[in-house]
Amino acid sequence: MGIMNQRNSSHSSSRSHKFLPYLAFILFSAIFVFKVDIIISQTISGAPSYNNYLDSLTSPNLRFGNGTFYRHFIASWGENKINRVENGEMLTLTLDKLSGGGFESKKVYLFVRIDMQIKLVPGNSAGTVTTYYLASDGDHHDEVDFEFLGNTSGDPYTVHTNVFSQGKGDREQQFYLWFDPTQDFHTYSILWNPKSIIFYVDNIPIREFRNAEHLGVPYPNEQPMRIYSSLWNADEWATQGGRVKTNWDLAPFVASFRNFSSDGCIYSFRTRTSSCDAADYSTKPFLKMELDERSRENMKRLQRERMVYDYCTDVPRFPQGPAPECTIN
C-alpha cells in the first residue's frame, strides 16, 4: 500500500512538472499581450488626429528656416527637385527625365489674393508645364489654374487658365504674353472672392470669371483651397497638341519663384472656421474687389489682341452652345 501511494505520488509529481513549461508560457504570453496593449493605447492616444495634422501645416511653427519658402510652403512631390536659395526667399524647381517637383502652401484659404513672381523655363521648353494654382481636395474639387505651356525656342509660351467648380472644368482660356517670360521675373496673381475670380499678369487683368450662381452655374465658394506650384513633363499634349516632344538633351529644365505674398481668409479644418468674420466682407479690399467698367474694357481689348483660345467660342467642342456663364464673362 505504501509502495502504491509512493508510486501515485511520484506519478502526480511527474505530471505536475510536465505542465510547468506550459503554465510558464501562458503566463508570459498574458504579460506580453498586456504590455503591448498598453503601448498601443498610449501610441494611439498620443498620436495627432488627421485634422490636427492638417492644421499643423498652417502653423507658423512648422518651418526649417526664416525665408518665405520655408515659412509658407512644403514639398508636395519630387523634394530633391526643389531648391530654396537666398535664405529661402527664392525657390527653383527642376525637371529632368526622372522627375519634376512641386510644392504647396501650409495654409488653406477660403477666399484669397495671391501674388507670385515667376521666371519660366528658358530656351526650348517644349513639353514642359509650369503650374501655379489654387485647388481643394476631393472628386468634386474646386480649382483655379495658371499653367504655362512651354514651346520651342523663339515661339511664345501659352498661358493656359481654367476654373473648376464642384469637379467641373472645361473653362479654358489661353493667351500669348506681351513679353518673354523667361528673361526676367513677372508677377502672376489670382484674386478669388465671393464675387469673382480674376487672373492678373503684372497687375493687369487678363481674365475674369464672375459668380454666375443666379444662372445655375456652380461657383467656388464653399471648399477651402491650397496654393500649389509644380514643374512637370506633359509632352503628350502641352506643346502644339503633343506634336512637339520634350528634348531631354536640354535637361535639366528650371523654373524660379520669388516674392510670394497673400492676403486671405485662412481656414481651419479642425474648427471648420475661417479667420474672416462677417464684418471683413465689407471692409477687406480683396473680399470686395471686382473689376470696374474701365478695367473690364481694357481687359477685353487685351483679350482681343492676346487670347488664342476661348472655350466660349469653341463651337465644334461645344455644339450645344456656349456655357451660361459666357454671357456675363
Salt bridges, closest charged atoms under 4 A:
ASP55 OD2 - ARG270 NE 3.18
ASP96 OD2 - LYS81 NZ 2.46
GLU104 OE2 - ARG226 NE 3.68
ASP115 OD2 - ARG113 NH2 3.02
GLU143 OE1 - HIS141 NE2 2.85
GLU147 OE1 - HIS160 NE2 3.92
ASP170 OD1 - ARG317 NH2 3.17
GLU172 OE1 - ARG317 NH1 2.83
ASP202 OD2 - HIS186 ND1 2.76
GLU208 OE1 - ARG296 NE 2.82
GLU290 OE2 - LYS195 NZ 3.57
GLU293 OE2 - ARG296 NH1 2.98
GLU325 OE2 - ARG171 NE 2.97
